[in-house]
Amino acid sequence: MARLRTVTRPRTPALPEPGEKVAKVDAMFDTIAPRYDRLNRILTLGLDGSWRRTTVGALGLGRGARVLDIACGTGDFCRDIAAAGGWVVGLDRSSGMLAAAATDAPLVRGDGLFLPVRDASLDGVTCGFALRNVIALDPLFAECARVLKPGGRAALLEVAEPERAIVRAGHRVYFRHVVPFIGGLLSDRAAYRYLPDSTAYLPPPAELVARLAAAGLVDVTRRLLGLGAAQLLCGTAR
Ligand SMILES: C[S@@+](CC[C@H](N)C(=O)[O-])C[C@H]1O[C@@H](n2cnc3c(N)ncnc32)[C@H](O)[C@@H]1O
């Protein structure tokens, strides 16, 4: 049997041990759910909204297109997809995040690695800021490819490290020190310490692109948003 390639590579004390990751991540999002949206707006200086709209735009949705937002959290993507004319369902593991969601879209409690969706049935899938949080990327990418109709689009948004040295240095101070400090004041310090530390789970850019292609998506692209603080990965189903 092929070994499951996990993304669990703890490098700091803030990251859970591999066997604990699912339960710890679920509990963390349940805890921070009531203040999640407010912290997002503050910590991204309001930029997360435009990153999500860019991500939804990359799907190129027609009116009534059927879309799944994997790891929907509190429903931001669901609202943007509906505003773009799509028919969207949100899916997330955290009951706390789903309970805090503000969206008219149907919401399902479930796991992005085992989607309760028929093969080739969707026009688009989105996934925002969750690649660091799953226990294995390849099953998630395979599920995205499986549920898309031929020509359907996947658009995955995640944090990134800016490429330009000067921007990277400023971003590092902000992400590693300011974010946990503000997160600790307004929400849960451990969760906002995990946020920068969990970037250690992300493979390098070229590997991310290669693994999406290996999952069966074509025309895979990666672009940076917000001076490189976020990355948008897109691909098309065959
Ligand atoms: C940082 S939040 C992002 C929420 C939302 N996508 C957004 O853009 O604000 C990460 C979300 O991923 C969810 N999540 C983590 N692992 C998951 C999995 N295996 N399946 C489904 N949801 C998952 C968490 O419960 C949490 O709501």
The ligand as an SDF file (V2000), in Angstrom:
LIG
                    3D

 27 29  0  0  0  0  0  0  0  0999 V2000
   -8.1830   29.6410    8.5850 C   0  0  0  0  0  0  0  0  0  0  0  0
   -9.8000   28.9630    8.5130 S   0  0  0  0  0  0  0  0  0  0  0  0
  -10.3570   29.5370    6.9290 C   0  0  0  0  0  0  0  0  0  0  0  0
  -11.8500   29.6940    6.8440 C   0  0  0  0  0  0  0  0  0  0  0  0
  -12.3500   30.2880    5.5290 C   0  0  0  0  0  0  0  0  0  0  0  0
  -12.0360   29.4230    4.4130 N   0  0  0  0  0  0  0  0  0  0  0  0
  -11.8060   31.6500    5.2820 C   0  0  0  0  0  0  0  0  0  0  0  0
  -11.3750   31.9150    4.1620 O   0  0  0  0  0  0  0  0  0  0  0  0
  -11.8500   32.4930    6.1830 O   0  0  0  0  0  0  0  0  0  0  0  0
   -9.4480   27.2610    8.1870 C   0  0  0  0  0  0  0  0  0  0  0  0
  -10.6900   26.4190    8.1890 C   0  0  0  0  0  0  0  0  0  0  0  0
  -10.3420   25.1260    7.7260 O   0  0  0  0  0  0  0  0  0  0  0  0
  -11.1580   24.1970    8.4220 C   0  0  0  0  0  0  0  0  0  0  0  0
  -10.5750   22.8590    8.2330 N   0  0  0  0  0  0  0  0  0  0  0  0
   -9.3640   22.4280    8.6620 C   0  0  0  0  0  0  0  0  0  0  0  0
   -9.1530   21.1630    8.2590 N   0  0  0  0  0  0  0  0  0  0  0  0
  -10.2540   20.7940    7.5590 C   0  0  0  0  0  0  0  0  0  0  0  0
  -10.6290   19.6200    6.8750 C   0  0  0  0  0  0  0  0  0  0  0  0
   -9.8160   18.5370    6.8300 N   0  0  0  0  0  0  0  0  0  0  0  0
  -11.8160   19.5760    6.2560 N   0  0  0  0  0  0  0  0  0  0  0  0
  -12.6530   20.6530    6.3040 C   0  0  0  0  0  0  0  0  0  0  0  0
  -12.3600   21.7920    6.9390 N   0  0  0  0  0  0  0  0  0  0  0  0
  -11.1670   21.8760    7.5470 C   0  0  0  0  0  0  0  0  0  0  0  0
  -11.1820   24.7250    9.8280 C   0  0  0  0  0  0  0  0  0  0  0  0
  -12.2060   24.1770   10.6090 O   0  0  0  0  0  0  0  0  0  0  0  0
  -11.3330   26.2260    9.5660 C   0  0  0  0  0  0  0  0  0  0  0  0
  -12.6810   26.6200    9.5150 O   0  0  0  0  0  0  0  0  0  0  0  0
  1  2  1  0
  2  3  1  0
  2 10  1  0
  3  4  1  0
  4  5  1  0
  5  6  1  0
  5  7  1  0
  7  8  2  0
  7  9  1  0
 10 11  1  0
 11 12  1  0
 11 26  1  0
 12 13  1  0
 13 14  1  0
 13 24  1  0
 14 15  1  0
 14 23  1  0
 15 16  2  0
 16 17  1  0
 17 18  1  0
 17 23  2  0
 18 19  1  0
 18 20  2  0
 20 21  1  0
 21 22  2  0
 22 23  1  0
 24 25  1  0
 24 26  1  0
 26 27  1  0
M  CHG  2   2   1   9  -1
M  END
$$$$
